[in-house]
Amino acid sequence: MRKKAKKVDPWSEAIDHGWREARSHTAFRHLRCGSRPLDAGAPSDIWAYISGEVIYYHPRHRAEASEWAWVFAHCLLHAGFGHLDPRTTAAGNIERADRNQDQRPPHPAYRAACCAVVDQYLVTMKIGRRPLEFPLPPGISDEHETAARWRETTVPDSCRRDDPPDFLIGEAEVAKDLDHPRHFAAGLAAAARDALATAGGEHTEHGLRPRRSWDAALGWFVSSYPLLGALAAGMTLVADVDLARTWDIAIAAVNAEAGEIYINPLAGLNDEQWRFVLAHEMLHAALRHGERTGARDPHLFNIACDYVVNGWLVEMDVGQMPEGLLHDPELKGCSAEEVYDKIATDLRRQRKLATLRGRGLGDVLGEPLPRPGKPGRYVDLDEYYRNALVTGLAYHLAGGRGTVPAALEQAIRALDQPPLPWDAQLARWFDEHVPTVDKRRSYARASRRQASTPDIPRPAWTRPEENVRLPTFGVVLDTSGSMDVTLLGKALGAIASYATARDVPRARVVYCDAAAYDAGYLPVEEIARGVRVRGRGGTVLQPGIRMLERAEDFPVDGPILVITDGQCEALRIRREHAFLVPAGASLPFRPRGPVFRIR
């Protein structure tokens, strides 16, 4: 006769799973604590309590495994925080109990304060799920000061716990032998090392990978160099020999958009040299050197940035600079733009200089390199790099980790300043390129608008005669089917308002989609009310720009505003110009004029 299979109690399984989940956390692995069930006749309102090195739990309490994990972690934290040790408690925090001469329950105020501190910390550890009958207490900083204050007043209802207590305070000799706080500190140190190893790239989804020199260098920034620690934690190292060979990467290159540093594993650098190389590339990305190029030669501007960044790293003594990199002590304190102006006079010699990528190549890449399994980034890059550098600088200075070059600190603090909104930038562009009409006072048409003396005529403001050329500008408007109506409304409204403020009576408007349509000079009031759009076909903007540049009735020095969503061909504009594009859009070419992003 076959024996019946033994039934498994699901509630006992939940207790076992909860205990294993709590004990599996790295912070608790060094605590010498076990678990033991209470008698079945114990009061039903008991979940668990810790005494010495044993957590007693009620076996008949019905709860899920995640709730038991939270309860066991709560008791373990009492031990780790030293709440069981009478040497760490303030006077008056202990009350005698007749049930156990060796174990004493804590004072209700002290117990409530300790539980509040434990619950706050447990939220950050994210172990299990808090049972509904234990509300989250308000934040407190220190359990001893809070307990002393609550003994004089009263314990808040949100922190009040009914008897029995969830931890008992033992004798001093027993607590000295157990020393739970020391073991808990060892667990926390191990958890911190694991977190740093993960941030440094040692832990992958396939387990622990071999520690290489560049991994050690990146982990050093996370653990020991706060200025670049937050930045290093968010960067990805791509060490691929084939990728480096395909793209001619001698040592390293970086792409800020993907947050990736591409390194050549065959470069043969030691740990100190890799620290220098990684710091070099991280500063390239965080300071957005690729986006700051503007109308300059990209390779020469990359070289100028290399001179500046290498000077900072040598001054801060970060790692060891590999041989052959660009460094000139005479350029100390110069910005990248100033260095560019100095080196741009001898293009033949400067093009032979080598970056970390190699001779004649820039190590600041314009776009991510194609590779299998490449993850996407869905964050605001400017905000990410700005927060990483600003936070790192604050920790670096507060921790006394050494001085930071004044130029680097100035560059980081400049990132912390919010950029001007697009409409303010557009207004500044109007001030610079659209001259105002000079007014003058004249008695030809007297003014009697002063209320105090209405009978006394005064000179009125008059505009120039009609034969004086009035300021104007051109607008090339992308009217293809991909253009957003909201974008058109914001752009045209801003243009009309600033033109009115600068006394510009008319603007030359050209619509462009599959063909160019010259609308002629339109009054700014009509532009403000909305324009009549023709076409709505494909996108071809170059004919419209050429139409304005060749128009006989359009001033030679008249600036041009191009309003587009970025889905256009490469443009060549020979006069002063600017672009209005939606936020997040990019142009398929390197613009030579300013780009205002409409939000």
PyMOL commands that set and color helices and strands:
alter all, ss='L'
color gray80, all
select helices_A, chain A and resi 10-23+26-28+65-80+86-88+108-125+143-152+157-159+172-178+180-199+213-224+226-233+241-246+265-267+271-286+298-316+329-331+336-343+347-350+381-398+406-415+422-433+485-501+524-529+542-550
alter helices_A, ss='H'
color red, helices_A
select strands_A, chain A and resi 34-37+48-51+54-57+203-204+207-208+236-239+252-255+260-263+440-447+458-462+474-478+506-512+516-523+560-563+577-582+595-598
alter strands_A, ss='S'
color yellow, strands_A
deselect
rebuild
show_as cartoon
